[in-house]
Amino acid sequence: MQRQTEPQRGMGRPLEISVIIPVYNERQTIAEVVRRVQEQPFAKEIIIVDDCSKDGTRDLLQQTAWPDNVRILYHAKNQGKGAAIRTALGAVAKDIIIIQDADLEYNPDDFGVVLKPILDGVADVVYGSRFLGIHRSFMLHHYLGNKMLTLITNVFYNNMLTDMETGYKAFRAPVLKGLRIKSNRFDFEPEITAKVLKRGYRIYEVPIYYAGRDYAEGKKITWRDGFAAMWALLRFRFFN
């Protein structure tokens, strides 16, 4: 398939970014994540989608006086990360979209690294690879699961990714907004990867810092999500 292209930077205007933060039960970290995102030297809007948190996150979001560039959307019931991103896409208005998890596993100080290939005009999509950068030691079953899913991705889609499941993904806004996202939960990651690769967009990987959590610290993804991801890779290889 011929690679699809997107409009480049126009009239010398600096590109601006939309930061999507899906959040579910992250009362302890969401304010710090927003603070770190705000520190990044890019013109930005921040769109937080609370996926019906039950731990007081929603109260915190409602009671905090956020800066004008922060917009908060709320789900009436828990739907999952993919659904939260889909909700946020209806509100984004900038040139580049980057997805930032609401915990502290991913460090916003890596924004510059992740965004550079897009800002340089060589990439349509950038993945921050946990396996190329500095990272906390992985739980073995998570490591093996990630490697297996990435291998399946590379075989199905004839690519050489190192970290398909990474939570740090950046897109030229027309790329992500032009895809119809169906997945509601963590199977968003393989779905979006499948659709980006099938359409021939230029995808780059860069090394990032990763401080992974364990379940006692609040990690949510489970082995069930691994099976859902495998099914998504198969499904979206042959169907849209």
N, C-alpha and C positions, 0 to 999 in steps of 0.2 A: 504493500500500500504506500502511495506517495505521502511523504511527510506533509502534514498540515502546518501552515505558518500563521503567526499572529502578528498584529501590528507592533512595530517597534516604537521606541521612545520618540515622541513628536515634539518639534520646535524647541528642543533643548530643555524641556520642563523636567525637573527631577521627578523620578518615579516615586509614588507614595505607596504605602503598604497597608493592607487590612490584616489584622491579627485576630484570628478566630480562636477563642478559648472555650472548648466544651468543658463543663464542670459538673461533677456529681460527687457529693460528699467530700469536699476538699476545703472545709472551713479553716483548717490549720495552715494552708499554703496559698490560697487564692490571692490574698492581698499582697503577699510577697512576690508572687509570680507577676501580678500586674505592675508592681513597683519596678521590678527588673525589666519588664517589657518597656515601660515608660522611659527608662534610662537609655534605651538604644537610640542611636543618633539618626533616626529616620522619621520623616513625616509619616504619621500613622493614625489609624483609627483602631480601636480595640472593641471587638464584639464578643461578649461573654454570653453563652447560652447555658443557663442552669437547667439540668435535666431532672428536675423534681427532686432535689437533694433533700435528705431527711435528717442531716446532722447539724443543722443550723446554718449551713452555707447560704441558703436563700435569705434568712434573716440578716446575715452579715451583708450580703449584696444589697439588700433593700435599705439598710440603715446607714451605709457608708456614703459619704459625699464624694463621688467619683469625679475626676476631671471631665471636661466637656467632650473629650475625644473617646470616652468610654460609653458604650451602649450595652444594656443588659436585656436579654430576652429570656422568657421563662416557659418551660414546658409544664403543662398541667399534670402529666404523668411521665414516669420514667420510660424513655424510648431507646436510649443508647447513643454512643458517640456519633455514629453515622447520621442519625436523625438530627442530632444537635448541629452538626456541620451543615446539613441540608437547610436547617432553619436559618443559620447564620448567613448562608449564601444569598438569601433573599434580602439581606441588609447591606452587604459589602458594597463599597463604592470606589475603591482605590485600584491601582494598577497591578499590584502583586498581592497574592494571598499567602500567608504563612499560618500553619496550624501549630498552636502552642498548647500542650497539655497543662492542666491546672495544678499538677503536682510539681515537685522540684526535680524530677528525673532528667528533664531537659533544661539546659541553661540558656536563657535568652541572650547571654553574651555571645552565643554562636550565631546570632542573626546575620552578622556581617559575612561570616563564612558561608552560610546557607544561601544567602541572597546574591552573593557575588556573581555566580555564573549567569543569573538572570540579568543583573544590572550590567554585566559585560556584553549582553546580547548574544550569548552562545547557547543558552539553555531556555527551554520552555518550562521545565519542571526540575526541581532539585530535591534529592533525598539526603538527609543527614544520616550517615551510617554510623551506628554504634560500634561496629566491628572494626572500623578504620581508625577510630579515635580513642581517646582515653576513656576508660569505662570501669565501673565497679564490677567485680567478679559476678558473673551471671549464675542464677540457679541452673543446674545442669539440664533439667527437663525443658526449661525455657530456651536455653541455648540450642539444644538439639531440635526443638520445635521450630525455632526461628530459622535455623539452617535448612531444615527439611522444606519448609514453606518457600524459602528463597530459592532452593534448588528446583522445586516444582515449577516455580515462576519462570526461572531461566530456561528450563526444558520446554515448557508450554509456549513461551513467548520469544524464544531465541535471543536471550539477553544475558548480561553478566552482572546483575545486581549482587551486592553483598548483604543487603538488609532491607528486604521488601516490607517488613512489618514496622519499620521505624515510625515513630510518632511525629518526627520532624520532617514535614514536607512543605515545599513552597512551589507556587504555581504562578505563571502569568494569569491574571484574573480571567481573561477570556477562555483559557484552557479549562479551568475547573468549572466555571459557570456554564460552559458549553457541554458539560457531561451530565447525563441524567443519572443521578445517584439513587440506587434502590435500597442499598443495605442500611439497616438501622443501627447495628451494633459494631463490634470490632471488625466485622467482615468488610467494613468500609475500606480498610487498607488494601486487601487483595483486589477488591472491585476497582478501586481507582487506579491501581497499578495496571491491571489488565486493560482497562480502557485507554489509559495513556499510551501503553505500549502498542496496542492494536491500531491506534491512530497515528503512530509514527512520530510522536512529539519527541523533541530532543530532551533527554533525561540525563542529568549528571548526578553523581554522588560525591559528597564531601565528608571529611571526618568531623565528628562532633564529640563533645564531652557527654557522658551518660552516667548518672548516679541512680541505677535501678533500685527499686524498692522490693521488699519481700511482702508476703501476705500480711504479716503482722504490722507492717508499716503502711498498709492500705492498698497494695496492688490488687487490681480487680480482674485482669484477664486470666482465664482458666483454660484447662485442656479442651473444654467444650468449644471454646472460641477457635482453637486450632483446627478442629474438625470442620467448623463453619467456614474457616478460611480456605481449607482444601476444597470444599464444595464450591466456594465462590470462584476460585481459580479455574476449576473445571467448567463451571456454568458459564462464566463470562468469556471463556476461550471460544466457545461455540455459539453463545447467544448474547444478546445485548441487553 
